[in-house]
């Protein structure tokens, strides 16, 4: 008989607050760092590139170990506390001592800490609500996350304009403190740590030996064709998606003067505004089926790439970001749910998420490299069309090779037969 998860309203509301505060903390100061280092500290492009890239590289390298750590440890709330502390220290250090060694060291620290947040939040969520209620809860998490991104963008803009550019670093540190308070308010006793790492909801009479046999090795998980094809589809999706917004930003910067940053901010805000309701709806509808909803997210990406080639009007380019909001809102919810479905009963939920995020990070990095070479030799329209073609391949792989995962079939047996 399966155990019904009944977390308190206090824990669930604290999880809402946690997603709001961590929306900006998980990425550190992000794009604001390059603006600060260029405008306030007169760094050259090479130094800025180094400072921006080391955080991303550190996150990519740390994601799989972070997932394994979250699977292994019961102190998931403490992991978030420690990661938030390191992000706060890193941001304050950059604001106070903006020299190359401090910035590089702080960015590496922030990058490693950022790898902890996604698997830890998802694990706590699963441990609180269980598989049956995970769809709506993940949708709610993503809704509050995007709302937090909007709030952080507004506060960062106001702080940078009315106080000083470096005030943004202290704002992120303050949000990190808010995330620490929020996660501490989640009641530890309400988190099922076995369930949180993807273990099936068990009959209490099941013996320990059988219980332990279900924890599969990483190589066994990778031999699962469903997980493999899902990973390929998702990596191709990000290979196509990652470079689109940077290319739009470059196109907007051509002859637009100082308004280019305003248009880029509009692109981000439009996408985030759309992601808020889409995330919520995706979580609700995913209770019936996962694949049709995720197919919609895959399908809008090639359309978006083609639309970018039709006009360089800034208002048109900003409006196309509505499609980015649809795809991003769906992806943030459905990727977590499908990984949870595919790893249910294995005890490897978070490490699988970590491996997937590592692959996504590599794909996103290669996307920008490919797009840069193509645009330099053939122009922006060809770059967008190539990215759209990759998105079509991603759609095909997902459509034909990835099965529906919300079937109600006992997945424990299928994993044991790998």
Secondary structure in CASP SS format (residue, H / E / C, confidence):
PFRMAT SS
TARGET T0000
AUTHOR 0000-0000-0000
METHOD secondary structure of the structure
MODEL  1
X C 1.00
X C 1.00
X C 1.00
X C 1.00
X C 1.00
X C 1.00
X C 1.00
X C 1.00
X H 1.00
X H 1.00
X H 1.00
X H 1.00
X H 1.00
X H 1.00
X H 1.00
X H 1.00
X H 1.00
X H 1.00
X H 1.00
X H 1.00
X H 1.00
X H 1.00
X H 1.00
X H 1.00
X H 1.00
X C 1.00
X C 1.00
X C 1.00
X C 1.00
X C 1.00
X C 1.00
X H 1.00
X H 1.00
X H 1.00
X H 1.00
X H 1.00
X H 1.00
X H 1.00
X H 1.00
X C 1.00
X C 1.00
X C 1.00
X C 1.00
X C 1.00
X H 1.00
X H 1.00
X H 1.00
X H 1.00
X H 1.00
X H 1.00
X H 1.00
X H 1.00
X H 1.00
X H 1.00
X H 1.00
X H 1.00
X H 1.00
X H 1.00
X H 1.00
X H 1.00
X H 1.00
X H 1.00
X H 1.00
X H 1.00
X H 1.00
X H 1.00
X H 1.00
X H 1.00
X H 1.00
X H 1.00
X H 1.00
X H 1.00
X C 1.00
X C 1.00
X C 1.00
X H 1.00
X H 1.00
X H 1.00
X H 1.00
X H 1.00
X H 1.00
X H 1.00
X H 1.00
X H 1.00
X H 1.00
X H 1.00
X H 1.00
X H 1.00
X H 1.00
X H 1.00
X H 1.00
X H 1.00
X H 1.00
X H 1.00
X H 1.00
X H 1.00
X C 1.00
X C 1.00
X C 1.00
X H 1.00
X H 1.00
X H 1.00
X H 1.00
X H 1.00
X H 1.00
X H 1.00
X H 1.00
X H 1.00
X H 1.00
X H 1.00
X H 1.00
X H 1.00
X H 1.00
X H 1.00
X H 1.00
X H 1.00
X H 1.00
X H 1.00
X H 1.00
X H 1.00
X H 1.00
X H 1.00
X H 1.00
X H 1.00
X H 1.00
X H 1.00
X H 1.00
X H 1.00
X H 1.00
X C 1.00
X C 1.00
X C 1.00
X C 1.00
X H 1.00
X H 1.00
X H 1.00
X H 1.00
X H 1.00
X H 1.00
X H 1.00
X H 1.00
X H 1.00
X H 1.00
X H 1.00
X H 1.00
X H 1.00
X H 1.00
X H 1.00
X H 1.00
X H 1.00
X H 1.00
X H 1.00
X H 1.00
X H 1.00
X H 1.00
X H 1.00
X H 1.00
X H 1.00
X H 1.00
X H 1.00
X H 1.00
X H 1.00
X C 1.00
X C 1.00
X C 1.00
X C 1.00
X H 1.00
X H 1.00
X H 1.00
X H 1.00
X H 1.00
X H 1.00
X H 1.00
X H 1.00
X H 1.00
X H 1.00
X H 1.00
X H 1.00
X H 1.00
X H 1.00
X H 1.00
X H 1.00
X H 1.00
X H 1.00
X C 1.00
X C 1.00
X C 1.00
X H 1.00
X H 1.00
X H 1.00
X C 1.00
X C 1.00
X H 1.00
X H 1.00
X H 1.00
X H 1.00
X C 1.00
X C 1.00
X C 1.00
X C 1.00
X C 1.00
X C 1.00
X C 1.00
X C 1.00
X C 1.00
X C 1.00
X C 1.00
X H 1.00
X H 1.00
X H 1.00
X H 1.00
X H 1.00
X H 1.00
X C 1.00
X C 1.00
X C 1.00
X C 1.00
X H 1.00
X H 1.00
X H 1.00
X H 1.00
X H 1.00
X C 1.00
X C 1.00
X H 1.00
X H 1.00
X H 1.00
X H 1.00
X H 1.00
X H 1.00
X H 1.00
X H 1.00
X H 1.00
X H 1.00
X H 1.00
X H 1.00
X H 1.00
X H 1.00
X H 1.00
X H 1.00
X H 1.00
X H 1.00
X H 1.00
X H 1.00
X H 1.00
X H 1.00
X H 1.00
X H 1.00
X H 1.00
X H 1.00
X H 1.00
X H 1.00
X C 1.00
X C 1.00
X C 1.00
X C 1.00
X H 1.00
X H 1.00
X H 1.00
X H 1.00
X H 1.00
X H 1.00
X H 1.00
X H 1.00
X H 1.00
X H 1.00
X H 1.00
X H 1.00
X H 1.00
X H 1.00
X H 1.00
X H 1.00
X H 1.00
X H 1.00
X H 1.00
X H 1.00
X H 1.00
X H 1.00
X H 1.00
X H 1.00
X H 1.00
X H 1.00
X H 1.00
X H 1.00
X H 1.00
X C 1.00
X C 1.00
X C 1.00
X C 1.00
X C 1.00
X H 1.00
X H 1.00
X H 1.00
X H 1.00
X H 1.00
X H 1.00
X H 1.00
X H 1.00
X H 1.00
X H 1.00
X H 1.00
X H 1.00
X H 1.00
X H 1.00
X H 1.00
X H 1.00
X H 1.00
X C 1.00
X C 1.00
X C 1.00
X C 1.00
X C 1.00
X C 1.00
X H 1.00
X H 1.00
X H 1.00
X H 1.00
X H 1.00
X H 1.00
X H 1.00
X H 1.00
X H 1.00
X H 1.00
X H 1.00
X H 1.00
X H 1.00
X H 1.00
X H 1.00
X H 1.00
X H 1.00
X H 1.00
X H 1.00
X H 1.00
X H 1.00
X H 1.00
X H 1.00
X H 1.00
X H 1.00
X H 1.00
X H 1.00
X H 1.00
X H 1.00
X H 1.00
X C 1.00
X C 1.00
X C 1.00
X C 1.00
X C 1.00
X H 1.00
X H 1.00
X H 1.00
X H 1.00
X H 1.00
X H 1.00
X H 1.00
X H 1.00
X H 1.00
X H 1.00
X H 1.00
X H 1.00
X H 1.00
X H 1.00
X H 1.00
X H 1.00
X H 1.00
X H 1.00
X H 1.00
X H 1.00
X H 1.00
X H 1.00
X H 1.00
X H 1.00
X H 1.00
X H 1.00
X H 1.00
X H 1.00
X H 1.00
X H 1.00
X C 1.00
X H 1.00
X H 1.00
X H 1.00
X H 1.00
X H 1.00
X H 1.00
X H 1.00
X H 1.00
X H 1.00
X H 1.00
X H 1.00
X H 1.00
X H 1.00
X H 1.00
X H 1.00
X H 1.00
X H 1.00
X H 1.00
X H 1.00
X H 1.00
X H 1.00
X H 1.00
X C 1.00
X C 1.00
X C 1.00
X C 1.00
X C 1.00
X C 1.00
X C 1.00
X C 1.00
X C 1.00
X H 1.00
X H 1.00
X H 1.00
X H 1.00
X H 1.00
X H 1.00
X C 1.00
X C 1.00
END
